[in-house]
Each structure stands twice: as structure tokens, then as C-alpha cells.
Amino acid sequence: MFNKKNILITGGTGSFGKKFSEYLIKNYKPKKIIIYSRDELKQFEMQQNFNQKSFRYFIGDVRDKTRLSLAMNDVDYVVHAAALKQVPAAEYNPMECIKTNIMGAQNVIDSAITNKVKAVLALSTDKAANPINLYGATKLVSDKLFVAANNIVGIGKTRFSVVRYGNVVGSRGSVVPFFKSLIEKKSKSIPITHPDMTRFWITLDEGVTFVINSMNLMKGGEIFVPKIPSVKIVDLASALAPKIKQNIIGIRPGEKIHEIMCPKDDNHLTYEFKKYFIITPSIQFNNSKDNFKINKNGEIGKKVSKNFEYSSGTNKVFLSIKELQDSYNI
């Protein structure tokens, strides 16, 4: 799929961008991999490990449509990973989050259409489903923009889809490195915001693989949701620091007790496949004859039940403390 193709990754110096780039050069022979991000130091650091001739490093912000459109010249595929993601920071700086996550998303769409990109896959978050915080709300708007973009392409062939998954193990800003830093500092306690808190659980490698698979399967307009396990935050803390006591400190601004990836209100649009769910578009696209019930591999999806909701709190699969320690090397 990516052999002799040009791929642009927004937010390319982040955890996902680096792992995705690593996967591309190991499994394909792309013509160009364009890393688009605004931090020159991170780009310099990334160049020390990714200095192949196929790599291009563009300093730029998704808020800057002119620069973004220039970077997308002759690009075949775009993975949109750039976002402001810290929940408390978004609560205190709402317009900055809106500028990047919403206006930036529209700039990606406009630039992709202008440059006749073949496919754009945007990374979303479980927080976009039934959002209660500003970050989740901006990502829900972003999701809607990318889905609806398939209706404004006109006679063009650019297609837009979304991948939505949970907390990535060990990614920058996630709870695992935070807990580990406290352990290294020999903290007397591990802070837990709520004793019942659960989260979906996916590794960076699994996230990258799911994005690749979704790009192969996308028709345009789907929200892809992987089937992944859940974890209790108290179990995660126990797996990391079994001898350190846990201290309940209360929920942070905009934080949920459980995360949802497929809301109950969308169950009439949701199909279940063997390894994932898709939430189909709520609007009918012009001149579209896509049947989302059957994927490109010929697998037939099953409509979920009327009461279906994919929540980290009611998930069928939970990781135990031992599984966290053994399988994830925590």
C-alpha cells in the first residue's frame, strides 16, 4: 500500500509518529515520509534515529493552512496525529485547544482536498465519545469534520476516516510513565483519582498496526474502534508498585471514571467485526454506494444490539495484575 508512496504525518515527532515511521520503513519502501510538526528540537532528535533519504522534516503547525498545504504537495496518504491532548490544560486554555484540534483538523481536510490526497486517517480518542471535557469535545468535532469531509470532496477521490482508541501504554503524558516517575522518586504513595476508575488499554505497536489495517480497509466516513482490553487503575498501580500504598485524591477537571468508545446513542450506526467495530456515518454522502456492512476483505459485520455500549467499565476483557506484569512488562 505504501510502497513508492508519499506519506505525511502531522504531529509526526510524537510517540505515535515515531512508531508509525519505524513500522513504515521496516515493512514498506515509501518514496517519502514527511514529518510535520512545530517543535524543531523534537525534529532534530528524531533525525538522529530516522535519517534515511526518504524522510523529510517540515516545521509547521496545523493551524497554518498555507504551510500545511505546501507540505502536502504530491502526498498520497496523510495520518493526522497532531493534537493538544492534556485534559486539564485544555480546560484552562480552551481556545488554544480549539485552534489546534478543530481549526487544525479543518486545515488538514482543506489541504488534502486541494492536493488531491488519496486517503486521510485521523486519530481520535475515547474521550470524543459522550465528551465531558473540552479535549473530548474538540475531538468529537474533529471526528465529525473528517466524516463530513467525504461529502464535500465533490468529484475528487480523497477519502477521510477516523480511528478511535484508548489510552496508549507508555505514551508521553500517560499514567504509566507518571507512576514510574513517582516510584523512581521513592514516593510514599501513588495518587489515584477514583477507586473505580477504568481505562481502555492498547500498546503503541497495537495502535500503529490498527491504523495500518484501518487505512487498508477504509472506504471513507467510518470511525474504526479496536477491540481491546480494559484495566482498573488501582490494578495498574498495584502491578507497578505493589508495596506502595494508594492515595485517593479525587477526580481531576474534566476526567471520567470510565471511558466510552462506542456510545449507546450511536448503536444504530455501529457494526461489529471480528477484531473491531465501526461507527458508520450518520449522513448520506452524495453519490456514495459504499456498503459499510461488508469490509474490503469480504467480512460481514453484525449490527450491535439496541442496548450496546462499548465502555471500559463494562468491557468483556479486563487485564489482571499478573497479566499487566507478565504480558506488558510493567
Buried (B, 14 or more C-beta within 10 A) or exposed (E): BBEEBBBBBBBBBBBBBBBBBBBBBEEBEBEBBBBBBBBEEBBEEBEEEBEEEBBBBBEBBBBBBEBBBEBBEEBBBBBBBBBBBBBBBBBEBBEEBBBBBBBBBBBBBBBBBBBBBBBBBBBBBBBBBBBEBBBBBBBBBBBBBBBBBBBBBEEEEBBBBBBBBBBBBBBEBBBBEEBBEBBEEEBEBBBBBBEEBBBBBBBBEBBBBBBBBBBEBBBBBBBBBBBBBBBBBBBBBBBBBEEBEBEEEEEEEBBBBBBBBBBBEBBEBBBBBEEBBBBBBEEEBEEBEBEBBBBEEEEEBEEBEEEBBBBBBEBEEBBBBEBBBEEBEB
